[in-house]
Amino acid sequence: MRIIETVFVYRLAHGEKLAWHGRYHAHNDNEFEVHYFIEGDGSFLANAARISIDENALFLAGPHEFHSIVPEQVTRPLTYYAVLFELDEQQDHEIYLLLTNILKQHSIKHHATDASRFLFDELLRLSASKQKGLEKSAEFLLCSLLYRWYSEDSSPVTAKTVIAEQKKSTSIVRAAMQYFKTNIHKPVTITHVAYELGLSAEHFIRVFREEMHMTPYQYFMRLRTEAAAAELITTDSSVAEIAERYAFENQFHFSKVFKRCTGFTPTAYRHCYMQR
């Protein structure tokens, strides 16, 4: 396990701070993120699901899962901790299987106890240390918390079964994701991607859905949406220009896909996240 970043966000409500922490994004291979909300009311967007944020709510996001805090639904300022960490599929196989199994059950939201805020505070302090021993203790603390939160909610799963299934599909899915990233500005068909991978379209879609919990098309649209969302709040490009840059059929198609993914039209997203 490697903790990449631990942050504490106090009374998040609006402005540039919300634009950064609430942006629509996903993390890389083997990267997971836990959000623990101490106070506030709002909504957490996980792929297509909007889930209410309340006191002591705990959210888990897995690799390549698109998520954000929905700015317009923050009705009471949010105070929370977020921990981004990376797991090695081999060295951390037990906790990796546990979290992967939780996500396969679409079990995104849990609740922690009030005392968890003090454990997160300790985790933040330890992970920020430059001493190797303290950094390692932060990793052990996080690992302990993950087992505590998720072990009871996970269905029985055997390592041999899961690893065998993953070996069959992981290389295919990663090759597809790389192809999507490389061709994000081009009109790409799923049939063509399957052909490039030497698979039938039906087999490719099935393998991809089993590992990513969405179809290849849905993933590619969300990948484009993530990139387009960043441009909406960091550039002055028009919605039409961004739609064309990411090879959407037209501006209407772009707006339809964008709203389905984020809950906003492109114009509303730009206005919401760029508000001061």
Summary of the structure (lengths in Angstrom):
residues: 276
radius of gyration: 19.3
end to end distance: 37.7
largest distance: 54.2
contacts: 854
relative contact order: 0.13
helix: 52%
strand: 20%
